[in-house]
Amino acid sequence: MVDRLVIDHVGHRGDGVSLSSGEALYVPYTLAGETVEAAAIPGHPDRRKLLAVETASRERIAPFCPHFGVCGGCAIQHWMPEHYQAWKRNIVVETLRAARIDCEVAPLIDAHGTGRRRATFHARMGTHDILRVGFSAANSHDIVPIDRCPILDPGLDGALEAAWALAEALKPTGKPLDIQATATSNGIDVDIRGSGPLPPPRIAALSRLAEQHRLARLTRHGELVLMRDAPVVTMGTAQVTLPPGSFLQATVQGEETLAQLVMERTAKARHVADLFCGVGPFALRLAARARVTAMDNDTGSIAALQKAAGTPGLKPITAETRDLFRRPLMPPELREIDAVVFDPPRQGAQAQAKQLAASKVPVIVAVSCNVTTFARDVRMLIDGGYKLDTIVPVDQFRHTPHVELVARLVR
C-alpha cells in the first residue's frame, strides 16, 4: 500500500513526521512541507518507507554520500546546514522544556572537525554465502556493504580495507564480527569481537594481515594479536596508550571542545572530581592546574589514566576503579571537592546525581551525550538546590540526532 503524505516537521530522531492522516507517521529522509509517496513497513504501523518526493522543500540539498538512505549511520545529509543546526539545538530546548527546566541554550557548536576517529564495522554472511562488511541498514540488522565512508577522519584511511581483509580471513568461522577501528597518533588500532576461540594458524594469518595493512595494533576480544606500535592519543600534555577497544569521544575536535568548556567552568577549583572519567580526556587537562580524583568502572581505562598521570608538570591525579552506578560517591566523600565533573554513558548517572544533589559541592559540571537522561539528572540537581547556568550543545555527531551537552550548576 502506497500513501501520499504531507510532512509536518522533522522529529527528534531525524524522521519527517506526517500528521495528514490524523495520526503521526514517521518517514525518514523527508523535510517539513514536503509531499511524499511512502509505503507501509510490515510490523511497524507508525513508520513508512520513502518511495519518492513529489514536492521538495527549498531547504533540501543533495546528500554527499552514495550510501545515504540505505546505510543507517546518518539520518540527515539532505538538509541545509543552518536549518539542520537549528533543528538539533531545538531538540535540546524542547526536551528541557518537557522536563520543566527553564534555562538559556547557547547556539550549537559544530565539533565535527576532520571527522569521526572511531568506527565499528560489522561483518556478516549474506545470502549465497556472500560476505558483507559495512554498517547496519536503517532500522534493520541487515548490513550495507561499503567501500568508503566520507564522515571518517583521515586517520582511518585504510581501516575499511583492513576490516574487509580481516573479515575474509575469519569467514570460515561463520560468526558475525564487529571490527572496531580507532585512529591514533601511531596508526589504526583494531579490536575484533565475535570470532570466538581461534586455532594458532588463524591467529597467525590475522597477524600477517595486521602487518600487511600496517595496523598499529590488532587485538581480538582485547587479547593481543600483533602490535607494531603502541596506539597513543594526546590529551593535554599527556600521551595515553589506549586499552583495546576503549571509548573515546567521536572526534578530536569534539573532545577538545568539551574539555575546553569543562576547563572554563571549573576555572577556580583546586580539587576536582572527574566521575565516569574514561581514559582521562578531562582529568589530564584539569591536572595542569588542579588536583584530580578520577573514577570509572573500566579497569583498563583507569590503568591507562594512571600511567599517563605521571606526565611531568601535572598535579596529582588519584585514579580509582569504581562502579558509580552501584557505588556512587557519597556526600561525605565530596567534602574536600571544589568541583565535580560527570560525563556518564547514555543511560545517565541517576544514582550519582541523587548523591550530588544532597552534597555541598560548590560547582558541578554535567556533560552528556543524551539530552533525555541529562534532563532527568539535572532536574534532580535543581530540586536539590543547584542553579543551572547556560547549557551549551556540541555537535560532534554531525548528520545524526545525537548531541553533546555541557552545563554548570552552582550552589
C-alpha positions as a Markdown table, in Angstrom:
| # | Residue | x | y | z |
|---|---|---|---|---|
| 1 | Met | 0.0 | 0.0 | 0.0 |
| 2 | Val | 1.3 | 3.4 | -1.0 |
| 3 | Asp | 0.4 | 6.6 | 0.9 |
| 4 | Arg | 0.6 | 10.2 | -0.2 |
| 5 | Leu | 1.7 | 12.2 | 2.8 |
| 6 | Val | 2.5 | 15.8 | 3.7 |
| 7 | Ile | 5.4 | 16.2 | 6.2 |
| 8 | Asp | 4.6 | 18.5 | 9.1 |
| 9 | His | 8.0 | 18.7 | 10.8 |
| 10 | Val | 11.2 | 16.8 | 11.4 |
| 11 | Gly | 11.1 | 14.7 | 14.7 |
| 12 | His | 13.8 | 14.3 | 17.3 |
| 13 | Arg | 15.1 | 11.1 | 15.6 |
| 14 | Gly | 15.6 | 12.8 | 12.3 |
| 15 | Asp | 12.5 | 11.4 | 10.6 |
| 16 | Gly | 9.9 | 13.5 | 8.9 |
| 17 | Val | 6.6 | 13.4 | 10.8 |
| 18 | Ser | 3.3 | 13.4 | 8.8 |
| 19 | Leu | 0.1 | 14.3 | 10.6 |
| 20 | Ser | -2.0 | 14.4 | 7.4 |
| 21 | Ser | -3.7 | 11.1 | 8.0 |
| 22 | Gly | -4.8 | 12.0 | 11.5 |
| 23 | Glu | -2.0 | 10.1 | 13.3 |
| 24 | Ala | 1.7 | 10.5 | 13.5 |
| 25 | Leu | 3.5 | 8.7 | 10.7 |
| 26 | Tyr | 7.3 | 8.7 | 10.5 |
| 27 | Val | 9.1 | 8.9 | 7.2 |
| 28 | Pro | 12.9 | 9.0 | 7.1 |
| 29 | Tyr | 14.8 | 11.4 | 4.8 |
| 30 | Thr | 12.0 | 13.9 | 4.5 |
| 31 | Leu | 11.6 | 17.5 | 5.5 |
| 32 | Ala | 8.8 | 19.8 | 6.6 |
| 33 | Gly | 6.4 | 20.9 | 3.9 |
| 34 | Glu | 7.2 | 18.1 | 1.5 |
| 35 | Thr | 4.7 | 15.9 | -0.2 |
| 36 | Val | 5.9 | 12.3 | -0.5 |
| 37 | Glu | 4.9 | 8.9 | -1.5 |
| 38 | Ala | 5.6 | 6.3 | 1.2 |
| 39 | Ala | 5.0 | 2.6 | 1.7 |
| 40 | Ala | 3.9 | 0.7 | 4.8 |
| 41 | Ile | 6.5 | -1.3 | 6.6 |
| 42 | Pro | 5.3 | -4.7 | 8.0 |
| 43 | Gly | 5.4 | -4.8 | 11.7 |
| 44 | His | 5.9 | -1.1 | 12.1 |
| 45 | Pro | 2.4 | 0.5 | 11.8 |
| 46 | Asp | 3.6 | 4.1 | 12.5 |
| 47 | Arg | 6.6 | 4.0 | 10.1 |
| 48 | Arg | 6.7 | 4.4 | 6.3 |
| 49 | Lys | 9.4 | 3.8 | 3.7 |
| 50 | Leu | 10.1 | 6.8 | 1.5 |
| 51 | Leu | 9.4 | 6.0 | -2.2 |
| 52 | Ala | 9.5 | 9.4 | -3.8 |
| 53 | Val | 9.5 | 13.1 | -3.0 |
| 54 | Glu | 6.7 | 14.7 | -5.1 |
| 55 | Thr | 7.1 | 18.3 | -3.8 |
| 56 | Ala | 10.6 | 19.0 | -2.3 |
| 57 | Ser | 11.4 | 21.6 | 0.4 |
| 58 | Arg | 13.5 | 24.5 | -0.6 |
| 59 | Glu | 15.8 | 23.5 | 2.3 |
| 60 | Arg | 16.6 | 20.2 | 0.7 |
| 61 | Ile | 20.1 | 19.6 | -0.6 |
| 62 | Ala | 21.8 | 16.6 | -2.3 |
| 63 | Pro | 23.5 | 14.2 | 0.1 |
| 64 | Phe | 27.2 | 13.8 | -0.3 |
| 65 | Cys | 27.5 | 10.1 | 0.5 |
| 66 | Pro | 26.3 | 7.5 | -2.1 |
| 67 | His | 25.2 | 5.2 | 0.7 |
| 68 | Phe | 22.9 | 7.7 | 2.3 |
| 69 | Gly | 19.3 | 6.5 | 2.6 |
| 70 | Val | 20.4 | 2.8 | 2.7 |
| 71 | Cys | 23.2 | 2.9 | 5.4 |
| 72 | Gly | 21.7 | 3.6 | 8.8 |
| 73 | Gly | 24.7 | 5.6 | 10.0 |
| 74 | Cys | 23.5 | 9.1 | 9.1 |
| 75 | Ala | 19.9 | 10.4 | 9.5 |
| 76 | Ile | 20.3 | 13.7 | 7.8 |
| 77 | Gln | 22.5 | 14.7 | 4.9 |
| 78 | His | 19.7 | 16.2 | 2.8 |
| 79 | Trp | 19.0 | 19.4 | 4.8 |
| 80 | Met | 20.7 | 22.8 | 4.6 |
| 81 | Pro | 23.3 | 23.2 | 7.4 |
| 82 | Glu | 21.7 | 26.2 | 9.0 |
| 83 | His | 18.3 | 24.5 | 9.3 |
| 84 | Tyr | 19.8 | 21.3 | 10.5 |
| 85 | Gln | 21.7 | 23.1 | 13.2 |
| 86 | Ala | 18.6 | 25.0 | 14.3 |
| 87 | Trp | 16.7 | 21.7 | 14.5 |
| 88 | Lys | 19.4 | 20.0 | 16.6 |
| 89 | Arg | 19.5 | 22.9 | 19.1 |
| 90 | Asn | 15.7 | 22.8 | 19.2 |
| 91 | Ile | 15.8 | 19.1 | 20.3 |
| 92 | Val | 17.6 | 20.3 | 23.4 |
| 93 | Val | 15.2 | 23.2 | 24.0 |
| 94 | Glu | 12.1 | 21.0 | 23.7 |
| 95 | Thr | 13.4 | 18.2 | 25.8 |
| 96 | Leu | 14.4 | 20.5 | 28.6 |
| 97 | Arg | 11.0 | 22.3 | 28.4 |
| 98 | Ala | 9.3 | 18.9 | 28.8 |
| 99 | Ala | 11.4 | 18.3 | 31.9 |
| 100 | Arg | 10.4 | 21.7 | 33.4 |
| 101 | Ile | 13.9 | 23.0 | 33.1 |
| 102 | Asp | 13.9 | 26.7 | 32.2 |
| 103 | Cys | 17.3 | 27.9 | 31.1 |
| 104 | Glu | 19.2 | 29.5 | 28.2 |
| 105 | Val | 20.5 | 27.2 | 25.5 |
| 106 | Ala | 23.5 | 28.6 | 23.7 |
| 107 | Pro | 24.0 | 28.3 | 19.9 |
| 108 | Leu | 25.1 | 24.8 | 18.7 |
| 109 | Ile | 28.9 | 24.4 | 18.4 |
| 110 | Asp | 30.0 | 22.4 | 15.4 |
| 111 | Ala | 32.7 | 20.0 | 16.5 |
| 112 | His | 32.8 | 17.5 | 13.6 |
| 113 | Gly | 36.3 | 18.7 | 12.8 |
| 114 | Thr | 38.1 | 16.3 | 10.4 |
| 115 | Gly | 35.6 | 13.6 | 11.1 |
| 116 | Arg | 34.9 | 10.5 | 13.2 |
| 117 | Arg | 38.1 | 8.9 | 14.6 |
| 118 | Arg | 36.5 | 5.7 | 15.6 |
| 119 | Ala | 34.1 | 3.3 | 13.8 |
| 120 | Thr | 32.7 | -0.2 | 14.2 |
| 121 | Phe | 32.3 | -2.1 | 11.0 |
| 122 | His | 30.0 | -5.2 | 11.0 |
| 123 | Ala | 30.9 | -8.3 | 9.0 |
| 124 | Arg | 28.1 | -10.8 | 8.3 |
| 125 | Met | 27.5 | -13.5 | 5.8 |
| 126 | Gly | 24.7 | -12.6 | 3.4 |
| 127 | Thr | 22.7 | -14.7 | 1.0 |
| 128 | His | 24.6 | -17.3 | -1.1 |
| 129 | Asp | 27.5 | -17.0 | 1.5 |
| 130 | Ile | 28.5 | -13.6 | 0.3 |
| 131 | Leu | 30.5 | -11.6 | 2.8 |
| 132 | Arg | 29.2 | -8.1 | 3.7 |
| 133 | Val | 31.3 | -5.6 | 5.6 |
| 134 | Gly | 29.9 | -2.2 | 6.5 |
| 135 | Phe | 27.3 | -0.6 | 8.7 |
| 136 | Ser | 23.8 | -1.6 | 9.7 |
| 137 | Ala | 20.9 | -0.5 | 7.5 |
| 138 | Ala | 18.4 | 2.0 | 8.9 |
| 139 | Asn | 16.1 | 0.2 | 11.4 |
| 140 | Ser | 17.5 | -3.2 | 10.4 |
| 141 | His | 20.1 | -5.7 | 11.3 |
| 142 | Asp | 21.0 | -6.1 | 7.6 |
| 143 | Ile | 24.5 | -5.0 | 6.7 |
| 144 | Val | 25.1 | -2.4 | 4.0 |
| 145 | Pro | 28.5 | -3.2 | 2.4 |
| 146 | Ile | 30.5 | -0.1 | 1.9 |
| 147 | Asp | 33.8 | 0.8 | 0.3 |
| 148 | Arg | 34.2 | 4.2 | 1.8 |
| 149 | Cys | 32.7 | 6.5 | 4.5 |
| 150 | Pro | 33.2 | 10.2 | 3.9 |
| 151 | Ile | 32.5 | 11.2 | 7.5 |
| 152 | Leu | 35.5 | 9.4 | 8.9 |
| 153 | Asp | 38.7 | 11.1 | 10.0 |
| 154 | Pro | 41.6 | 10.8 | 7.5 |
| 155 | Gly | 43.4 | 8.9 | 10.3 |
| 156 | Leu | 41.1 | 6.0 | 9.5 |
| 157 | Asp | 42.2 | 5.8 | 5.8 |
| 158 | Gly | 42.8 | 2.1 | 5.1 |
| 159 | Ala | 40.6 | 0.9 | 8.0 |
| 160 | Leu | 37.8 | -0.4 | 5.7 |
| 161 | Glu | 40.2 | -2.3 | 3.6 |
| 162 | Ala | 41.7 | -3.8 | 6.7 |
| 163 | Ala | 38.3 | -4.7 | 8.0 |
| 164 | Trp | 37.4 | -6.5 | 4.7 |
| 165 | Ala | 40.6 | -8.4 | 4.8 |
| 166 | Leu | 40.3 | -9.5 | 8.4 |
| 167 | Ala | 36.6 | -10.5 | 7.9 |
| 168 | Glu | 37.6 | -12.5 | 4.8 |
| 169 | Ala | 40.3 | -14.4 | 6.9 |
| 170 | Leu | 37.7 | -15.2 | 9.5 |
| 171 | Lys | 34.9 | -16.1 | 7.1 |
| 172 | Pro | 35.4 | -19.9 | 7.7 |
| 173 | Thr | 34.3 | -19.4 | 11.4 |
| 174 | Gly | 30.8 | -18.4 | 10.1 |
| 175 | Lys | 30.5 | -16.0 | 13.0 |
| 176 | Pro | 29.2 | -12.4 | 12.9 |
| 177 | Leu | 32.0 | -9.9 | 13.6 |
| 178 | Asp | 32.3 | -6.4 | 15.0 |
| 179 | Ile | 35.5 | -4.7 | 14.0 |
| 180 | Gln | 36.3 | -1.6 | 15.9 |
| 181 | Ala | 38.8 | 0.8 | 14.4 |
| 182 | Thr | 40.3 | 3.8 | 16.1 |
| 183 | Ala | 42.6 | 6.4 | 14.6 |
| 184 | Thr | 45.6 | 7.1 | 16.9 |
| 185 | Ser | 48.8 | 9.1 | 16.7 |
| 186 | Asn | 50.7 | 5.9 | 15.7 |
| 187 | Gly | 48.2 | 4.4 | 13.3 |
| 188 | Ile | 44.9 | 2.4 | 13.3 |
| 189 | Asp | 44.1 | 0.4 | 16.4 |
| 190 | Val | 41.7 | -2.5 | 15.6 |
| 191 | Asp | 39.8 | -4.8 | 18.0 |
| 192 | Ile | 37.8 | -7.8 | 16.6 |
| 193 | Arg | 34.8 | -9.1 | 18.6 |
| 194 | Gly | 32.7 | -12.1 | 17.9 |
| 195 | Ser | 35.2 | -14.6 | 16.4 |
| 196 | Gly | 35.3 | -17.0 | 19.3 |
| 197 | Pro | 38.3 | -19.2 | 20.0 |
| 198 | Leu | 40.7 | -19.5 | 17.1 |
| 199 | Pro | 43.4 | -22.1 | 16.2 |
| 200 | Pro | 47.0 | -20.8 | 16.1 |
| 201 | Pro | 47.2 | -20.9 | 12.3 |
| 202 | Arg | 44.3 | -18.5 | 12.0 |
| 203 | Ile | 45.8 | -16.2 | 14.7 |
| 204 | Ala | 49.0 | -16.2 | 12.6 |
| 205 | Ala | 47.0 | -15.3 | 9.5 |
| 206 | Leu | 45.5 | -12.3 | 11.3 |
| 207 | Ser | 48.9 | -11.2 | 12.5 |
| 208 | Arg | 50.2 | -11.3 | 8.9 |
| 209 | Leu | 47.2 | -9.2 | 7.8 |
| 210 | Ala | 47.8 | -6.7 | 10.6 |
| 211 | Glu | 51.4 | -6.3 | 9.4 |
| 212 | Gln | 50.3 | -6.1 | 5.7 |
| 213 | His | 47.8 | -3.3 | 6.5 |
| 214 | Arg | 50.3 | -1.6 | 8.8 |
| 215 | Leu | 47.9 | -1.5 | 11.8 |
| 216 | Ala | 49.4 | 0.0 | 15.0 |
| 217 | Arg | 47.8 | -2.9 | 16.9 |
| 218 | Leu | 45.4 | -5.8 | 16.4 |
| 219 | Thr | 43.5 | -7.4 | 19.2 |
| 220 | Arg | 40.8 | -10.0 | 19.4 |
| 221 | His | 38.4 | -9.6 | 22.3 |
| 222 | Gly | 41.1 | -7.4 | 23.9 |
| 223 | Glu | 43.8 | -10.1 | 23.5 |
| 224 | Leu | 46.9 | -9.0 | 21.6 |
| 225 | Val | 47.4 | -10.5 | 18.2 |
| 226 | Leu | 50.1 | -8.1 | 16.9 |
| 227 | Met | 51.4 | -4.7 | 18.0 |
| 228 | Arg | 53.7 | -2.8 | 15.6 |
| 229 | Asp | 53.5 | 0.4 | 17.7 |
| 230 | Ala | 51.6 | 1.3 | 20.9 |
| 231 | Pro | 48.3 | 3.2 | 19.9 |
| 232 | Val | 48.6 | 6.6 | 21.6 |
| 233 | Val | 46.4 | 9.7 | 21.7 |
| 234 | Thr | 47.3 | 13.1 | 23.1 |
| 235 | Met | 45.3 | 14.6 | 25.9 |
| 236 | Gly | 46.5 | 17.9 | 27.1 |
| 237 | Thr | 50.3 | 17.5 | 27.6 |
| 238 | Ala | 49.9 | 13.7 | 28.2 |
| 239 | Gln | 50.2 | 10.7 | 25.9 |
| 240 | Val | 47.6 | 8.0 | 26.6 |
| 241 | Thr | 48.2 | 4.4 | 25.5 |
| 242 | Leu | 44.7 | 3.2 | 24.7 |
| 243 | Pro | 43.3 | -0.1 | 26.1 |
| 244 | Pro | 42.0 | -2.4 | 23.4 |
| 245 | Gly | 38.5 | -1.3 | 22.2 |
| 246 | Ser | 38.5 | 1.7 | 24.6 |
| 247 | Phe | 36.0 | 4.5 | 24.4 |
| 248 | Leu | 37.0 | 7.9 | 23.0 |
| 249 | Gln | 35.0 | 11.0 | 22.1 |
| 250 | Ala | 33.9 | 10.6 | 18.5 |
| 251 | Thr | 36.0 | 13.4 | 17.0 |
| 252 | Val | 39.3 | 15.1 | 18.1 |
| 253 | Gln | 37.6 | 18.5 | 17.9 |
| 254 | Gly | 34.7 | 17.2 | 19.9 |
| 255 | Glu | 37.0 | 16.1 | 22.7 |
| 256 | Glu | 38.9 | 19.4 | 22.7 |
| 257 | Thr | 35.7 | 21.4 | 22.6 |
| 258 | Leu | 34.1 | 19.5 | 25.5 |
| 259 | Ala | 37.4 | 19.7 | 27.5 |
| 260 | Gln | 37.7 | 23.5 | 27.0 |
| 261 | Leu | 34.1 | 24.0 | 28.2 |
| 262 | Val | 34.8 | 21.9 | 31.3 |
| 263 | Met | 38.0 | 23.8 | 32.0 |
| 264 | Glu | 36.3 | 27.2 | 31.7 |
| 265 | Arg | 33.5 | 26.1 | 34.1 |
| 266 | Thr | 36.0 | 24.7 | 36.8 |
| 267 | Ala | 38.5 | 27.6 | 36.5 |
| 268 | Lys | 38.7 | 28.4 | 40.2 |
| 269 | Ala | 38.6 | 24.8 | 41.5 |
| 270 | Arg | 41.7 | 23.4 | 43.2 |
| 271 | His | 40.5 | 19.8 | 43.7 |
| 272 | Val | 38.2 | 18.4 | 41.0 |
| 273 | Ala | 36.4 | 15.0 | 41.0 |
| 274 | Asp | 36.1 | 13.6 | 37.4 |
| 275 | Leu | 33.4 | 10.9 | 37.5 |
| 276 | Phe | 33.0 | 8.5 | 34.7 |
| 277 | Cys | 36.4 | 9.7 | 33.6 |
| 278 | Gly | 37.3 | 7.1 | 31.0 |
| 279 | Val | 41.0 | 7.3 | 29.9 |
| 280 | Gly | 41.2 | 10.9 | 31.2 |
| 281 | Pro | 40.3 | 13.5 | 28.5 |
| 282 | Phe | 39.2 | 15.9 | 31.2 |
| 283 | Ala | 41.3 | 14.7 | 34.1 |
| 284 | Leu | 44.6 | 15.0 | 32.2 |
| 285 | Arg | 43.8 | 18.6 | 31.2 |
| 286 | Leu | 42.4 | 19.6 | 34.6 |
| 287 | Ala | 45.5 | 18.3 | 36.3 |
| 288 | Ala | 47.5 | 21.1 | 34.6 |
| 289 | Arg | 46.2 | 23.4 | 37.4 |
| 290 | Ala | 44.2 | 21.3 | 39.9 |
| 291 | Arg | 44.4 | 18.1 | 41.9 |
| 292 | Val | 42.1 | 15.5 | 40.4 |
| 293 | Thr | 40.2 | 12.5 | 41.8 |
| 294 | Ala | 39.1 | 10.4 | 38.8 |
| 295 | Met | 36.8 | 7.4 | 38.9 |
| 296 | Asp | 35.4 | 4.9 | 36.3 |
| 297 | Asn | 34.2 | 1.3 | 36.3 |
| 298 | Asp | 36.5 | 0.3 | 33.4 |
| 299 | Thr | 39.7 | -1.2 | 34.8 |
| 300 | Gly | 41.7 | -0.8 | 31.6 |
| 301 | Ser | 40.8 | 2.9 | 31.3 |
| 302 | Ile | 41.8 | 3.6 | 34.8 |
| 303 | Ala | 45.2 | 1.8 | 34.3 |
| 304 | Ala | 45.8 | 3.9 | 31.2 |
| 305 | Leu | 45.0 | 7.1 | 33.1 |
| 306 | Gln | 47.2 | 6.1 | 36.0 |
| 307 | Lys | 50.1 | 5.6 | 33.6 |
| 308 | Ala | 49.5 | 8.9 | 31.8 |
| 309 | Ala | 49.1 | 10.7 | 35.2 |
| 310 | Gly | 52.9 | 10.5 | 35.6 |
| 311 | Thr | 53.4 | 13.1 | 32.8 |
| 312 | Pro | 55.8 | 15.8 | 34.1 |
| 313 | Gly | 54.1 | 19.1 | 35.1 |
| 314 | Leu | 50.7 | 17.6 | 36.1 |
| 315 | Lys | 49.3 | 17.9 | 39.6 |
| 316 | Pro | 48.4 | 14.7 | 41.4 |
| 317 | Ile | 45.7 | 12.5 | 39.8 |
| 318 | Thr | 44.2 | 9.8 | 42.0 |
| 319 | Ala | 42.5 | 7.3 | 39.6 |
| 320 | Glu | 40.3 | 4.6 | 41.0 |
| 321 | Thr | 38.2 | 1.8 | 39.6 |
| 322 | Arg | 34.7 | 2.3 | 41.0 |
| 323 | Asp | 31.2 | 1.4 | 39.7 |
| 324 | Leu | 29.4 | 4.7 | 40.2 |
| 325 | Phe | 26.1 | 3.2 | 39.2 |
| 326 | Arg | 26.2 | 0.8 | 42.1 |
| 327 | Arg | 28.5 | 2.7 | 44.4 |
| 328 | Pro | 28.1 | 6.4 | 43.8 |
| 329 | Leu | 30.3 | 8.9 | 45.5 |
| 330 | Met | 28.5 | 9.9 | 48.7 |
| 331 | Pro | 28.3 | 13.4 | 50.2 |
| 332 | Pro | 30.8 | 12.8 | 53.0 |
| 333 | Glu | 33.4 | 11.7 | 50.3 |
| 334 | Leu | 32.8 | 15.0 | 48.5 |
| 335 | Arg | 33.6 | 17.4 | 51.4 |
| 336 | Glu | 37.1 | 18.3 | 50.1 |
| 337 | Ile | 36.0 | 18.6 | 46.5 |
| 338 | Asp | 35.7 | 22.1 | 44.9 |
| 339 | Ala | 34.1 | 20.9 | 41.7 |
| 340 | Val | 32.6 | 17.7 | 40.2 |
| 341 | Val | 32.6 | 16.9 | 36.5 |
| 342 | Phe | 30.5 | 13.9 | 35.5 |
| 343 | Asp | 30.2 | 12.5 | 32.0 |
| 344 | Pro | 28.3 | 9.3 | 32.1 |
| 345 | Pro | 27.2 | 6.9 | 29.3 |
| 346 | Arg | 23.9 | 7.3 | 27.6 |
| 347 | Gln | 21.9 | 5.9 | 30.5 |
| 348 | Gly | 23.0 | 8.9 | 32.6 |
| 349 | Ala | 24.0 | 9.0 | 36.2 |
| 350 | Gln | 20.8 | 8.8 | 38.2 |
| 351 | Ala | 22.3 | 7.2 | 41.3 |
| 352 | Gln | 25.3 | 9.6 | 41.3 |
| 353 | Ala | 23.1 | 12.7 | 40.6 |
| 354 | Lys | 21.0 | 11.8 | 43.6 |
| 355 | Gln | 24.0 | 11.9 | 45.9 |
| 356 | Leu | 25.4 | 15.1 | 44.3 |
| 357 | Ala | 22.1 | 16.8 | 44.9 |
| 358 | Ala | 22.5 | 16.0 | 48.6 |
| 359 | Ser | 26.1 | 17.3 | 48.7 |
| 360 | Lys | 27.6 | 20.7 | 49.4 |
| 361 | Val | 29.9 | 20.7 | 46.3 |
| 362 | Pro | 30.0 | 24.4 | 45.1 |
| 363 | Val | 30.3 | 23.6 | 41.4 |
| 364 | Ile | 29.0 | 20.7 | 39.3 |
| 365 | Val | 29.7 | 20.4 | 35.5 |
| 366 | Ala | 27.4 | 18.0 | 33.8 |
| 367 | Val | 28.4 | 16.6 | 30.4 |
| 368 | Ser | 26.2 | 14.2 | 28.5 |
| 369 | Cys | 25.5 | 12.6 | 25.1 |
| 370 | Asn | 21.8 | 12.0 | 25.8 |
| 371 | Val | 19.6 | 15.0 | 26.4 |
| 372 | Thr | 16.8 | 12.9 | 27.9 |
| 373 | Thr | 18.9 | 11.4 | 30.7 |
| 374 | Phe | 20.7 | 14.7 | 31.1 |
| 375 | Ala | 17.4 | 16.5 | 31.8 |
| 376 | Arg | 16.5 | 13.8 | 34.3 |
| 377 | Asp | 19.8 | 14.1 | 36.2 |
| 378 | Val | 19.9 | 17.9 | 36.1 |
| 379 | Arg | 16.3 | 18.1 | 37.3 |
| 380 | Met | 17.4 | 16.2 | 40.4 |
| 381 | Leu | 20.3 | 18.6 | 41.0 |
| 382 | Ile | 18.0 | 21.6 | 40.6 |
| 383 | Asp | 15.5 | 20.1 | 43.0 |
| 384 | Gly | 18.4 | 19.7 | 45.4 |
| 385 | Gly | 19.1 | 23.4 | 45.4 |
| 386 | Tyr | 21.5 | 23.9 | 42.5 |
| 387 | Lys | 21.2 | 26.7 | 40.0 |
| 388 | Leu | 21.7 | 25.9 | 36.3 |
| 389 | Asp | 23.7 | 28.2 | 34.0 |
| 390 | Thr | 23.5 | 28.3 | 30.2 |
| 391 | Ile | 23.6 | 24.9 | 28.5 |
| 392 | Val | 26.0 | 24.5 | 25.6 |
| 393 | Pro | 25.1 | 22.0 | 22.9 |
| 394 | Val | 28.0 | 20.5 | 21.0 |
| 395 | Asp | 27.7 | 18.7 | 17.6 |
| 396 | Gln | 30.4 | 16.0 | 17.1 |
| 397 | Phe | 27.8 | 13.6 | 15.7 |
| 398 | Arg | 27.0 | 15.6 | 12.6 |
| 399 | His | 24.3 | 14.2 | 10.4 |
| 400 | Thr | 22.6 | 12.4 | 13.3 |
| 401 | Pro | 20.2 | 13.4 | 16.0 |
| 402 | His | 22.8 | 12.9 | 18.8 |
| 403 | Val | 24.1 | 15.9 | 20.6 |
| 404 | Glu | 26.5 | 16.5 | 23.4 |
| 405 | Leu | 25.7 | 18.9 | 26.3 |
| 406 | Val | 27.8 | 20.8 | 28.8 |
| 407 | Ala | 26.3 | 22.8 | 31.7 |
| 408 | Arg | 27.5 | 24.2 | 35.0 |
| 409 | Leu | 25.4 | 24.1 | 38.2 |
| 410 | Val | 26.3 | 26.1 | 41.3 |
| 411 | Arg | 25.1 | 26.1 | 44.9 |
